[in-house]
Amino acid sequence: MTRTAVHVAEEEARRQEEFIREIRELPQRPQTYHVVTYGCQMNAHDSEKIAGMLEEMGLREAPQREEADFVLFNTCCVRENAERRALGNVTWLKEVRKTHPNLMIAVCGCMIQEPGMAEKVLKQYKFIDLAFGTANLHQFPELMYTALNSDRSVVQVAQDDVIAEGLPMRRLRQDAAYLTIMYGCDNFCSFCIVPYVRGRERSRQPEDILQEAEALRDSGVKEIMLLGQNVNSYGKGLEHPMSFAELLKRLDEMGIPRIRFMTSHPKDLSDELIETMAGSPHILPQFHLPVQSGNDEILKRMNRHYTREQYLDRVRKLRQAVPGIGLSTDIIVGFPGETEAQFEDTMSLVREVKYDGAFTFIYSPRVGTRAASMADQVPEEVSSRRIQQLIALQDEIQKETLQRFVGQEEQVLVEGLSRRSQEAVSGKGRHAVSITLPGSMADIGQIVPCRIIGIKNNTLVAERIERNG
Ligand code: SF4
């Protein structure tokens, strides 16, 4: 049976617009805001929506949180230390309120959606004015209005089965944009809390996605990043199903210069998707394919539904179809019960695949997940030693894999001035590798052709190619 996500109706959107107008007229409303974002791109994109709504309410962004009248923490709960850091910063703000009595403190995001967290906020963090979960994002104007008219904390956590369309947005960049295509996850990897806090998988209607993409293209956006916890299973449960590959084809036809996506689950990476990538001029030759472990037994206990060999088969297919493709991954070390030999399997897989980049993590038990109650939790010092070994290996490999770009032409979407020099700029090439090249502020947001001439600190160094005529 397919579940139908609750599509936030136009009527509801109008109701929220009403609250935005009311807040704009309130004499006691905050004048400035600052949003602090933790975690993944989904959270960064949610923060863009929140900032958009705050600006519609008449607030202006304050560059520092200490200067703002309204501070919102958009939290992550994937790892325990992200959660601890967020709560530490929220508590620190309580001190700021001593000199800024009208300061409003709000918390949202995955952490609030965790079981029991809303109650904890009400009891232990009474100074928080407003807290809401990821499923309540579209109700933010209403909740903000209620909080502004109340002396007590306003806390709202709904079931996460909502797809909200048409929210105002304040995009962080004009040249590149996030575009969410689906929400939630059905995979229940045994270490992951996402399905519990972001809810079950639900896809946006293709026409809503295409319309948003069209508007982005027309506004001059050069790169879109399609977002979802598992974009490869896009389309499940839609009335008229559409595969992720089909959606990509439709987006490719629009002529947006660069299309990227994340995150992908190896078990759902279809041949159709690989072929679509191979035939597209706009889908970038790069793939983020989390492996998590190189050992079959660990993969099974992680509930990943693929073996090492099946994963390697996907990598081979990708490399055959898209020669030179940039590959990156996520890896967890110290999963419960991971032996030295099983960790060595991960090391050997990394040696075999030769990734261009890897996000490496020490396993972090999350209450409510299956892995948290597994026996044989790996001691901290063992996990720390393993991650150091893995980072050192990946570093070495990266130096080697980056060599293939030297002498090649690339196209960089310039993100900003280089941190090391005012006469250089940096950005990402088509393979998602960072590139530094000579340039100035005028290049920011432009796609600049260049030739790679070297490697410095795992970053490619390039010279510009001046094209005549
Ligand atoms: S695929 Fe697994 S790791 Fe990724 S969000 Fe879903 S449950 Fe978490």
Boltz pocket constraint, residues with backbone or C-beta under 6 A from the ligand:
constraints:
  - pocket:
      binder: B
      contacts: [[A, 185], [A, 186], [A, 187], [A, 188], [A, 189], [A, 192], [A, 193], [A, 194], [A, 195], [A, 229], [A, 230], [A, 265]]
      max_distance: 6.0
